[in-house]
Amino acid sequence: MPKMKTHRGAAARFKVTGGGKFTRRKGNISHNKTRMSKAALGAIDEMMVVSKPGQRLLRKLMPYAKR
Protein backbone atom coordinates (compact mmCIF):
# COMPACT_ATOMS: atom_id res chain seq x y z
CA MET A 1 0.00 0.00 0.00
CA PRO A 2 1.44 3.43 -0.90
CA LYS A 3 2.30 6.08 1.65
CA MET A 4 -0.36 8.62 2.57
CA LYS A 5 0.33 12.20 1.53
CA THR A 6 0.41 15.20 3.84
CA HIS A 7 -1.86 18.09 2.85
CA ARG A 8 0.73 20.81 2.21
CA GLY A 9 -1.71 23.70 2.81
CA ALA A 10 -2.52 22.32 6.25
CA ALA A 11 1.15 21.72 7.00
CA ALA A 12 1.94 25.37 6.25
CA ARG A 13 -0.89 26.73 8.40
CA PHE A 14 -0.80 24.47 11.46
CA LYS A 15 2.00 23.44 13.79
CA VAL A 16 2.10 20.52 16.22
CA THR A 17 2.87 21.07 19.90
CA GLY A 18 4.98 18.74 21.99
CA GLY A 19 1.84 17.08 23.32
CA GLY A 20 0.51 16.37 19.84
CA LYS A 21 -2.09 19.17 19.64
CA PHE A 22 -2.37 21.49 16.65
CA THR A 23 -2.00 25.26 16.91
CA ARG A 24 -3.13 27.95 14.52
CA ARG A 25 -2.89 31.71 14.09
CA LYS A 26 -5.86 33.98 14.68
CA GLY A 27 -7.69 35.44 11.70
CA ASN A 28 -8.55 39.01 10.63
CA ILE A 29 -5.04 40.39 11.04
CA SER A 30 -4.10 41.35 7.50
CA HIS A 31 -5.06 45.04 7.69
CA ASN A 32 -6.28 47.90 9.96
CA LYS A 33 -3.50 47.27 12.45
CA THR A 34 -2.86 50.99 12.97
CA ARG A 35 -6.20 51.40 14.75
CA MET A 36 -5.57 48.60 17.20
CA SER A 37 -4.07 49.06 20.63
CA LYS A 38 -0.78 47.42 21.46
CA ALA A 39 -2.61 44.97 23.73
CA ALA A 40 -4.94 43.95 20.90
CA LEU A 41 -2.03 43.48 18.52
CA GLY A 42 -0.21 41.37 21.08
CA ALA A 43 -3.29 39.21 21.64
CA ILE A 44 -3.69 38.65 17.90
CA ASP A 45 -0.10 37.49 17.55
CA GLU A 46 -0.59 34.51 19.89
CA MET A 47 -1.09 30.99 18.65
CA MET A 48 -4.35 29.23 19.53
CA VAL A 49 -5.04 25.54 20.06
CA VAL A 50 -7.37 24.06 17.43
CA SER A 51 -10.74 22.74 18.65
CA LYS A 52 -11.28 19.01 19.17
CA PRO A 53 -13.30 18.49 15.95
CA GLY A 54 -10.61 20.41 14.08
CA GLN A 55 -7.92 18.22 15.61
CA ARG A 56 -9.64 15.11 14.22
CA LEU A 57 -9.78 16.65 10.75
CA LEU A 58 -6.13 17.67 10.88
CA ARG A 59 -5.08 14.14 11.86
CA LYS A 60 -6.45 12.98 8.49
CA LEU A 61 -4.81 15.86 6.59
CA MET A 62 -1.45 15.41 8.33
CA PRO A 63 -1.11 11.68 9.01
CA TYR A 64 2.60 11.82 9.89
CA ALA A 65 2.34 14.64 12.43
CA LYS A 66 3.58 13.80 15.91
CA ARG A 67 0.92 12.19 18.10
C-alpha positions as CSV (number, residue, x, y, z in Angstrom):
1,M,0.0,0.0,0.0
2,P,1.4,3.4,-0.9
3,K,2.3,6.1,1.7
4,M,-0.4,8.6,2.6
5,K,0.3,12.2,1.5
6,T,0.4,15.2,3.8
7,H,-1.9,18.1,2.9
8,R,0.7,20.8,2.2
9,G,-1.7,23.7,2.8
10,A,-2.5,22.3,6.3
11,A,1.2,21.7,7.0
12,A,1.9,25.4,6.3
13,R,-0.9,26.7,8.4
14,F,-0.8,24.5,11.5
15,K,2.0,23.4,13.8
16,V,2.1,20.5,16.2
17,T,2.9,21.1,19.9
18,G,5.0,18.7,22.0
19,G,1.8,17.1,23.3
20,G,0.5,16.4,19.8
21,K,-2.1,19.2,19.6
22,F,-2.4,21.5,16.7
23,T,-2.0,25.3,16.9
24,R,-3.1,28.0,14.5
25,R,-2.9,31.7,14.1
26,K,-5.9,34.0,14.7
27,G,-7.7,35.4,11.7
28,N,-8.6,39.0,10.6
29,I,-5.0,40.4,11.0
30,S,-4.1,41.3,7.5
31,H,-5.1,45.0,7.7
32,N,-6.3,47.9,10.0
33,K,-3.5,47.3,12.4
34,T,-2.9,51.0,13.0
35,R,-6.2,51.4,14.8
36,M,-5.6,48.6,17.2
37,S,-4.1,49.1,20.6
38,K,-0.8,47.4,21.5
39,A,-2.6,45.0,23.7
40,A,-4.9,44.0,20.9
41,L,-2.0,43.5,18.5
42,G,-0.2,41.4,21.1
43,A,-3.3,39.2,21.6
44,I,-3.7,38.6,17.9
45,D,-0.1,37.5,17.5
46,E,-0.6,34.5,19.9
47,M,-1.1,31.0,18.6
48,M,-4.3,29.2,19.5
49,V,-5.0,25.5,20.1
50,V,-7.4,24.1,17.4
51,S,-10.7,22.7,18.6
52,K,-11.3,19.0,19.2
53,P,-13.3,18.5,15.9
54,G,-10.6,20.4,14.1
55,Q,-7.9,18.2,15.6
56,R,-9.6,15.1,14.2
57,L,-9.8,16.7,10.7
58,L,-6.1,17.7,10.9
59,R,-5.1,14.1,11.9
60,K,-6.4,13.0,8.5
61,L,-4.8,15.9,6.6
62,M,-1.5,15.4,8.3
63,P,-1.1,11.7,9.0
64,Y,2.6,11.8,9.9
65,A,2.3,14.6,12.4
66,K,3.6,13.8,15.9
67,R,0.9,12.2,18.1
